[in-house]
């Protein structure tokens, strides 16, 4: 039975990976079929395709071990314990906002990449569920906070009255999960780096200073931070928890919330339990 897998690496490394791959005596280079392919090769009955996006696809599990071996030679692993954080649901009217943090040791980074951990926006719900289970089963350290729709509506009204914004709430959420994960680490843990998908550097740093000694811990806030595997893992955990919460709410309210339209929510007196009301009022 074929077991396809997809992994993602820095797209700038694809040509170097191609060179290592086709240099193997048991790998046969094939002709690429479209301009988006960097390479196409055959190995032990498995077809391996590398794309310009940085994705590597193969149709047999046996190829994963070869790719992992080559990436070990190709990729330089940072000597840091990375705490990555990301959120899910902040731009969606339905359901909660979930913020998650995942800690990844340097020696486990490559393992996550070859398992297919990448930005959750590039994955199906089924694959997100599988990878979230993998992270839990393999005891990766993680923390999360779920801001349920009802609570979000209360907090957002309060923020508005105080002249604050959604970014204040997000900064609090990221600082909370990062701080909780950091507190769970062994005292002797050194070389810690925090990586966050950037949304408001100043507010996030202000919140982080309450829970971390930023003179000793490096914090990186940047766009597309999901390119880092720890942040990608956090995005998977956050989105998986959001999907679980939507299932819980659907069961509680006895309705499939995923079939609800914005117009239906606007006229539903119970919408405050499953929708971000401030988002509905902005939507025409």
JOLINPE-V893262 format. One record per residue. N is the residue number from 1. PHI is phi in whole degrees, 0 to 359 (999 if undefined). PSI is psi as a letter, one per 30 degrees, with the letter a starting at -180 (* if undefined). NEAR is the number of other ideal C-beta (glycine too) atoms within 10 Angstrom. Layout:
n;phi;psi;near
N;PHI;PSI;NEAR
N;PHI;PSI;NEAR
//
This chain:
n;phi;psi;near
1;999;k;4
2;286;k;10
3;235;i;12
4;290;l;12
5;216;l;17
6;229;k;15
7;232;l;21
8;225;k;20
9;230;l;23
10;302;k;12
11;299;f;15
12;287;f;8
13;264;f;14
14;295;e;21
15;291;e;12
16;293;e;15
17;296;e;23
18;303;e;17
19;299;e;12
20;294;e;16
21;293;e;21
22;285;f;13
23;283;f;10
24;288;k;13
25;296;f;5
26;262;g;8
27;247;k;20
28;250;k;11
29;286;k;13
30;249;l;15
31;285;k;6
32;292;l;15
33;251;f;9
34;202;l;9
35;291;f;7
36;271;f;12
37;265;k;16
38;276;e;19
39;206;l;20
40;217;k;19
41;214;l;21
42;243;k;14
43;215;j;18
44;49;h;12
45;82;g;10
46;255;k;20
47;269;k;16
48;244;k;23
49;235;k;20
50;250;k;26
51;250;l;19
52;298;f;13
53;286;f;12
54;102;f;18
55;275;k;19
56;237;k;26
57;237;k;16
58;219;l;23
59;256;g;15
60;218;k;17
61;299;f;13
62;301;f;13
63;289;f;25
64;300;e;19
65;294;e;11
66;295;e;20
67;298;e;24
68;297;e;15
69;299;e;14
70;291;e;19
71;293;e;19
72;300;e;11
73;282;e;9
74;272;e;18
75;263;k;16
76;270;j;5
77;273;k;13
78;294;k;13
79;271;h;10
80;228;k;18
81;277;j;21
82;261;k;23
83;255;j;29
84;254;k;29
85;226;k;30
86;202;l;29
87;228;l;25
88;227;k;28
89;94;f;24
90;290;f;19
91;256;g;10
92;248;k;13
93;288;f;20
94;264;k;20
95;84;a;23
96;277;l;25
97;260;k;25
98;239;k;26
99;245;k;30
100;226;l;31
101;230;k;32
102;229;k;29
103;257;k;24
104;228;k;28
105;287;l;15
106;307;e;13
107;286;f;9
108;255;f;18
109;299;e;20
110;296;e;20
111;301;e;15
112;294;e;23
113;299;e;20
114;284;f;19
115;280;f;19
116;100;g;21
117;290;k;25
118;205;l;25
119;309;k;19
120;299;f;25
121;294;f;11
122;264;g;16
123;240;l;20
124;285;l;9
125;300;e;11
126;297;e;8
127;290;e;15
128;300;e;22
129;298;e;16
130;298;e;15
131;288;e;23
132;297;e;22
133;294;e;11
134;300;e;17
135;297;e;22
136;291;e;12
137;296;f;8
138;262;g;11
139;59;h;7
140;289;k;17
141;286;k;17
142;207;l;24
143;211;l;22
144;206;l;22
145;222;k;19
146;250;k;21
147;258;j;23
148;297;l;17
149;307;e;24
150;299;e;15
151;291;e;12
152;301;e;24
153;298;e;19
154;294;e;13
155;293;e;17
156;295;e;19
157;297;e;12
158;295;e;11
159;300;e;16
160;298;e;12
161;297;e;8
162;268;g;9
163;75;g;7
164;251;l;15
165;230;l;14
166;302;e;20
167;298;f;15
168;295;e;18
169;291;e;20
170;295;e;21
171;299;e;24
172;300;e;17
173;298;e;25
174;296;e;28
175;296;e;24
176;296;e;19
177;289;e;26
178;294;e;28
179;298;e;18
180;295;e;16
181;294;e;22
182;300;e;22
183;295;f;10
184;277;f;12
185;286;l;14
186;295;k;7
187;304;e;5
188;277;f;5
189;297;k;12
190;235;l;11
191;52;h;12
192;260;k;17
193;233;k;17
194;252;k;27
195;235;k;27
196;230;k;28
197;291;j;22
198;295;k;13
199;220;e;16
200;200;j;17
201;300;e;13
202;294;e;10
203;294;e;19
204;293;e;25
205;295;e;16
206;301;e;13
207;291;e;21
208;296;e;22
209;297;f;13
210;282;f;10
211;238;f;15
212;228;l;20
213;271;j;9
214;286;f;12
215;281;f;6
216;248;f;8
217;243;k;15
218;283;k;11
219;241;k;18
220;243;k;14
221;244;k;18
222;208;l;13
223;294;l;9
224;55;h;10
225;294;f;21
226;297;f;24
227;295;f;18
228;278;k;23
229;294;e;24
230;291;e;29
231;291;e;28
232;300;e;29
233;298;e;32
234;296;e;37
235;295;e;28
236;292;e;30
237;299;e;30
238;298;e;32
239;290;e;25
240;296;e;24
241;294;e;20
242;296;e;23
243;298;e;19
244;298;e;14
245;291;e;19
246;296;e;18
247;298;e;13
248;298;e;13
249;295;e;19
250;299;e;17
251;292;e;11
252;296;e;11
253;269;f;13
254;58;h;6
255;206;k;15
256;281;j;11
257;296;f;19
258;292;f;11
259;266;f;8
260;292;k;18
261;261;l;7
262;299;e;14
263;298;e;10
264;296;e;12
265;295;e;21
266;299;e;14
267;260;g;8
268;261;j;15
269;291;f;6
270;264;g;10
271;300;f;20
272;298;f;16
273;277;f;15
274;229;f;24
275;237;l;25
276;275;j;26
277;300;e;17
278;297;f;15
279;287;e;20
280;296;e;18
281;289;f;9
282;271;f;8
283;263;k;10
284;265;*;4
//
